[in-house]
Amino acid sequence: MNPEYAGARAREYDHGMDVLFQTFGVDEAALREEMVALLRLPQGARILETGCGTGRDTVHLATRAGVVYATDLSPDMIQVGRARLAEAGATAASVRHLVADATALPFSDGSFDAAYHFGGLNLFPDVRRGLAEMARVVKVGGRVVCGDEGVAPWLTESEFGKILVNSNPFYRHQAPLHLLPVAARDVACRWILGGAFYLLDFTVGQGEPPLDLDVEFPGARGGSHRTRYYGRLDGVSPDLRQQVMTRAAADGLSLTAWLEKALAEKLAGR
């Protein structure tokens, strides 16, 4: 691509952000501060920003961090962002720009205190992997905040929603809650800019949530999560199941306890 054309496209995109916030009548600086605050940053935090674009969020991140790694696929976007940071006198933190793919980040696990992305998630070729990568490089207990266009579900059939989708098909996107990594904890989803953009935030945990599989359930069925999931028996007719339940109740046992006792006795030859 011609460098002059690419640079012009980056500046055009940046101007489009002014139009966006004017359209919704929202104070851009105040909203971006609110989004950044969701990161709950510790003092001297290391922050990763993916899809940093022209640096409109980077400026706000830089005032709260020890170091910001601002990444984007477009060198031209980064160039505009560097100029914005210089104009803003963003000296409270060291900002390190890097051309990088958000779905294959060049950082080791747990490298950052927080990760942030706003305004490009819908363009990811693999949104699930992009979210997983942000969680991977954040320490356990750290925070991830991300969002993009996506009209709130209750507004999709309203005139508001239809007008937005008519101008920009990306507003059809829905918050990708189903694509979050299993390590996500304390997940929150909200809609901002009048309900036109979704915003997700979560704390990074470790693996799947803890679950005690061996707590016994009360009642006729009995058992535990473990026995109900891993110990199911195949090929039992409804009539036989009812007979067993009746016999178990007569013996004062749950269905699971009676089956385990009967099977153990059978296997022992009694």
C-alpha positions as a Python dict, from the first residue, in 0.01 Angstrom:
ca = {
    (1, 'M'): (0, 0, 0),
    (2, 'N'): (122, 351, -81),
    (3, 'P'): (260, 500, 245),
    (4, 'E'): (87, 833, 188),
    (5, 'Y'): (-246, 659, 128),
    (6, 'A'): (-202, 439, 434),
    (7, 'G'): (-122, 740, 648),
    (8, 'A'): (-426, 925, 513),
    (9, 'R'): (-648, 626, 598),
    (10, 'A'): (-516, 625, 956),
    (11, 'R'): (-587, 997, 993),
    (12, 'E'): (-934, 948, 841),
    (13, 'Y'): (-1006, 673, 1093),
    (14, 'D'): (-889, 900, 1374),
    (15, 'H'): (-1119, 1180, 1259),
    (16, 'G'): (-1402, 926, 1249),
    (17, 'M'): (-1366, 883, 1624),
    (18, 'D'): (-1447, 1252, 1671),
    (19, 'V'): (-1762, 1203, 1464),
    (20, 'L'): (-1856, 891, 1663),
    (21, 'F'): (-1857, 1063, 2000),
    (22, 'Q'): (-2031, 1371, 1860),
    (23, 'T'): (-2304, 1144, 1721),
    (24, 'F'): (-2377, 991, 2062),
    (25, 'G'): (-2329, 1316, 2252),
    (26, 'V'): (-2080, 1157, 2490),
    (27, 'D'): (-1770, 1313, 2645),
    (28, 'E'): (-1496, 1096, 2493),
    (29, 'A'): (-1227, 1166, 2754),
    (30, 'A'): (-1464, 1094, 3045),
    (31, 'L'): (-1586, 768, 2892),
    (32, 'R'): (-1236, 643, 2815),
    (33, 'E'): (-1131, 723, 3171),
    (34, 'E'): (-1425, 517, 3299),
    (35, 'M'): (-1327, 222, 3079),
    (36, 'V'): (-963, 235, 3185),
    (37, 'A'): (-1070, 254, 3551),
    (38, 'L'): (-1227, -93, 3513),
    (39, 'L'): (-873, -234, 3494),
    (40, 'R'): (-825, -153, 3866),
    (41, 'L'): (-459, -96, 3806),
    (42, 'P'): (-198, -133, 4080),
    (43, 'Q'): (70, 132, 4110),
    (44, 'G'): (339, 96, 3845),
    (45, 'A'): (131, -153, 3647),
    (46, 'R'): (242, -317, 3325),
    (47, 'I'): (-41, -288, 3073),
    (48, 'L'): (-90, -448, 2736),
    (49, 'E'): (-309, -265, 2486),
    (50, 'T'): (-397, -459, 2175),
    (51, 'G'): (-538, -279, 1872),
    (52, 'C'): (-412, 52, 2009),
    (53, 'G'): (-501, 227, 1682),
    (54, 'T'): (-430, 599, 1691),
    (55, 'G'): (-366, 607, 2063),
    (56, 'R'): (-690, 757, 2189),
    (57, 'D'): (-700, 510, 2479),
    (58, 'T'): (-322, 484, 2511),
    (59, 'V'): (-312, 845, 2634),
    (60, 'H'): (-540, 753, 2925),
    (61, 'L'): (-360, 427, 3000),
    (62, 'A'): (-26, 606, 3009),
    (63, 'T'): (-129, 829, 3299),
    (64, 'R'): (-205, 525, 3518),
    (65, 'A'): (73, 280, 3440),
    (66, 'G'): (441, 211, 3485),
    (67, 'V'): (466, 93, 3126),
    (68, 'V'): (219, 42, 2842),
    (69, 'Y'): (288, -197, 2557),
    (70, 'A'): (67, -54, 2282),
    (71, 'T'): (33, -297, 1993),
    (72, 'D'): (-142, -284, 1657),
    (73, 'L'): (-117, -452, 1317),
    (74, 'S'): (-93, -116, 1140),
    (75, 'P'): (232, 85, 1159),
    (76, 'D'): (41, 386, 1024),
    (77, 'M'): (-207, 376, 1311),
    (78, 'I'): (83, 353, 1554),
    (79, 'Q'): (249, 654, 1392),
    (80, 'V'): (-60, 868, 1446),
    (81, 'G'): (-75, 739, 1803),
    (82, 'R'): (284, 838, 1871),
    (83, 'A'): (207, 1192, 1756),
    (84, 'R'): (-98, 1205, 1983),
    (85, 'L'): (106, 1095, 2284),
    (86, 'A'): (369, 1357, 2211),
    (87, 'E'): (107, 1630, 2183),
    (88, 'A'): (-54, 1520, 2508),
    (89, 'G'): (280, 1519, 2689),
    (90, 'A'): (217, 1168, 2813),
    (91, 'T'): (524, 1140, 3033),
    (92, 'A'): (371, 963, 3335),
    (93, 'A'): (453, 626, 3181),
    (94, 'S'): (680, 470, 2925),
    (95, 'V'): (481, 369, 2616),
    (96, 'R'): (636, 104, 2396),
    (97, 'H'): (474, 62, 2058),
    (98, 'L'): (491, -269, 1880),
    (99, 'V'): (347, -409, 1558),
    (100, 'A'): (190, -736, 1671),
    (101, 'D'): (-97, -974, 1601),
    (102, 'A'): (-344, -974, 1893),
    (103, 'T'): (-427, -1341, 1827),
    (104, 'A'): (-61, -1448, 1855),
    (105, 'L'): (101, -1217, 2108),
    (106, 'P'): (482, -1223, 2142),
    (107, 'F'): (475, -1225, 2523),
    (108, 'S'): (511, -1499, 2782),
    (109, 'D'): (233, -1607, 3017),
    (110, 'G'): (154, -1364, 3299),
    (111, 'S'): (366, -1080, 3161),
    (112, 'F'): (117, -803, 3244),
    (113, 'D'): (-103, -675, 3523),
    (114, 'A'): (-385, -597, 3281),
    (115, 'A'): (-488, -608, 2916),
    (116, 'Y'): (-708, -361, 2729),
    (117, 'H'): (-870, -351, 2389),
    (118, 'F'): (-1140, -126, 2254),
    (119, 'G'): (-1266, -82, 1901),
    (120, 'G'): (-1131, -365, 1688),
    (121, 'L'): (-1245, -694, 1837),
    (122, 'N'): (-1505, -745, 1564),
    (123, 'L'): (-1227, -746, 1306),
    (124, 'F'): (-1032, -1029, 1467),
    (125, 'P'): (-1015, -1338, 1243),
    (126, 'D'): (-1048, -1548, 1561),
    (127, 'V'): (-1217, -1359, 1846),
    (128, 'R'): (-1194, -1656, 2085),
    (129, 'R'): (-818, -1676, 2037),
    (130, 'G'): (-777, -1300, 2075),
    (131, 'L'): (-958, -1306, 2409),
    (132, 'A'): (-762, -1612, 2519),
    (133, 'E'): (-435, -1441, 2433),
    (134, 'M'): (-522, -1135, 2640),
    (135, 'A'): (-605, -1358, 2937),
    (136, 'R'): (-293, -1569, 2885),
    (137, 'V'): (-48, -1280, 2910),
    (138, 'V'): (-217, -1132, 3220),
    (139, 'K'): (-122, -1249, 3570),
    (140, 'V'): (-374, -1446, 3774),
    (141, 'G'): (-581, -1184, 3952),
    (142, 'G'): (-520, -927, 3679),
    (143, 'R'): (-787, -765, 3470),
    (144, 'V'): (-901, -762, 3107),
    (145, 'V'): (-1127, -497, 2954),
    (146, 'C'): (-1244, -514, 2592),
    (147, 'G'): (-1526, -396, 2372),
    (148, 'D'): (-1646, -296, 2026),
    (149, 'E'): (-1954, -214, 1821),
    (150, 'G'): (-2258, -425, 1901),
    (151, 'V'): (-2607, -289, 1956),
    (152, 'A'): (-2764, -407, 2282),
    (153, 'P'): (-3003, -701, 2227),
    (154, 'W'): (-3310, -503, 2338),
    (155, 'L'): (-3232, -233, 2080),
    (156, 'T'): (-3161, -445, 1771),
    (157, 'E'): (-3515, -407, 1634),
    (158, 'S'): (-3553, -42, 1734),
    (159, 'E'): (-3511, 246, 1491),
    (160, 'F'): (-3192, 334, 1681),
    (161, 'G'): (-3047, -10, 1609),
    (162, 'K'): (-3161, -27, 1249),
    (163, 'I'): (-3016, 315, 1168),
    (164, 'L'): (-2677, 219, 1312),
    (165, 'V'): (-2664, -116, 1130),
    (166, 'N'): (-2761, 57, 806),
    (167, 'S'): (-2457, 285, 835),
    (168, 'N'): (-2219, 24, 972),
    (169, 'P'): (-2290, -354, 959),
    (170, 'F'): (-2048, -411, 1249),
    (171, 'Y'): (-2324, -293, 1482),
    (172, 'R'): (-2488, -633, 1419),
    (173, 'H'): (-2222, -799, 1635),
    (174, 'Q'): (-2316, -925, 1980),
    (175, 'A'): (-2104, -930, 2294),
    (176, 'P'): (-1889, -1248, 2261),
    (177, 'L'): (-1959, -1380, 2609),
    (178, 'H'): (-1961, -1736, 2476),
    (179, 'L'): (-1603, -1690, 2351),
    (180, 'L'): (-1447, -1588, 2682),
    (181, 'P'): (-1175, -1818, 2818),
    (182, 'V'): (-1268, -2058, 3098),
    (183, 'A'): (-1025, -1870, 3323),
    (184, 'A'): (-1250, -1562, 3319),
    (185, 'R'): (-1388, -1473, 3664),
    (186, 'D'): (-1624, -1199, 3789),
    (187, 'V'): (-1737, -1127, 3434),
    (188, 'A'): (-1936, -810, 3365),
    (189, 'C'): (-2100, -705, 3041),
    (190, 'R'): (-2243, -362, 2980),
    (191, 'W'): (-2344, -149, 2685),
    (192, 'I'): (-2213, 203, 2642),
    (193, 'L'): (-2260, 492, 2399),
    (194, 'G'): (-2637, 468, 2427),
    (195, 'G'): (-2628, 90, 2392),
    (196, 'A'): (-2434, 82, 2065),
    (197, 'F'): (-2109, -72, 2197),
    (198, 'Y'): (-2059, -369, 2428),
    (199, 'L'): (-1793, -362, 2698),
    (200, 'L'): (-1667, -674, 2877),
    (201, 'D'): (-1444, -686, 3182),
    (202, 'F'): (-1322, -981, 3386),
    (203, 'T'): (-1058, -1095, 3629),
    (204, 'V'): (-814, -1362, 3514),
    (205, 'G'): (-837, -1684, 3714),
    (206, 'Q'): (-658, -2015, 3672),
    (207, 'G'): (-818, -2291, 3468),
    (208, 'E'): (-1181, -2381, 3524),
    (209, 'P'): (-1357, -2261, 3842),
    (210, 'P'): (-1308, -2485, 4149),
    (211, 'L'): (-1583, -2739, 4211),
    (212, 'D'): (-1614, -3000, 4485),
    (213, 'L'): (-1746, -3299, 4291),
    (214, 'D'): (-1797, -3520, 4594),
    (215, 'V'): (-2055, -3331, 4801),
    (216, 'E'): (-2350, -3568, 4845),
    (217, 'F'): (-2695, -3453, 4734),
    (218, 'P'): (-2995, -3516, 4961),
    (219, 'G'): (-3313, -3677, 4834),
    (220, 'A'): (-3419, -3995, 4658),
    (221, 'R'): (-3171, -3972, 4374),
    (222, 'G'): (-2869, -3897, 4594),
    (223, 'G'): (-2518, -3920, 4461),
    (224, 'S'): (-2278, -3635, 4387),
    (225, 'H'): (-2172, -3436, 4084),
    (226, 'R'): (-1897, -3694, 4028),
    (227, 'T'): (-2119, -4003, 4044),
    (228, 'R'): (-2397, -3842, 3842),
    (229, 'Y'): (-2158, -3739, 3564),
    (230, 'Y'): (-1898, -4016, 3557),
    (231, 'G'): (-2097, -4306, 3703),
    (232, 'R'): (-2401, -4321, 3477),
    (233, 'L'): (-2529, -4666, 3380),
    (234, 'D'): (-2649, -4732, 3025),
    (235, 'G'): (-2937, -4946, 2902),
    (236, 'V'): (-3165, -4937, 3206),
    (237, 'S'): (-3538, -4946, 3120),
    (238, 'P'): (-3777, -4696, 3283),
    (239, 'D'): (-3963, -4982, 3455),
    (240, 'L'): (-3646, -5127, 3606),
    (241, 'R'): (-3534, -4782, 3718),
    (242, 'Q'): (-3867, -4731, 3896),
    (243, 'Q'): (-3840, -5070, 4065),
    (244, 'V'): (-3491, -4984, 4190),
    (245, 'M'): (-3607, -4646, 4319),
    (246, 'T'): (-3896, -4812, 4504),
    (247, 'R'): (-3663, -5071, 4660),
    (248, 'A'): (-3408, -4805, 4754),
    (249, 'A'): (-3677, -4598, 4927),
    (250, 'A'): (-3797, -4906, 5117),
    (251, 'D'): (-3441, -4967, 5237),
    (252, 'G'): (-3402, -4603, 5339),
    (253, 'L'): (-3131, -4534, 5084),
    (254, 'S'): (-3090, -4295, 4794),
    (255, 'L'): (-3095, -4440, 4446),
    (256, 'T'): (-2718, -4394, 4410),
    (257, 'A'): (-2637, -4544, 4749),
    (258, 'W'): (-2864, -4847, 4686),
    (259, 'L'): (-2710, -4911, 4342),
    (260, 'E'): (-2356, -4885, 4477),
    (261, 'K'): (-2440, -5126, 4762),
    (262, 'A'): (-2616, -5375, 4532),
    (263, 'L'): (-2340, -5367, 4270),
    (264, 'A'): (-2067, -5404, 4535),
    (265, 'E'): (-2244, -5706, 4681),
    (266, 'K'): (-2290, -5861, 4337),
    (267, 'L'): (-1926, -5809, 4247),
    (268, 'A'): (-1821, -5961, 4580),
    (269, 'G'): (-2034, -6269, 4503),
    (270, 'R'): (-2278, -6217, 4790),
}
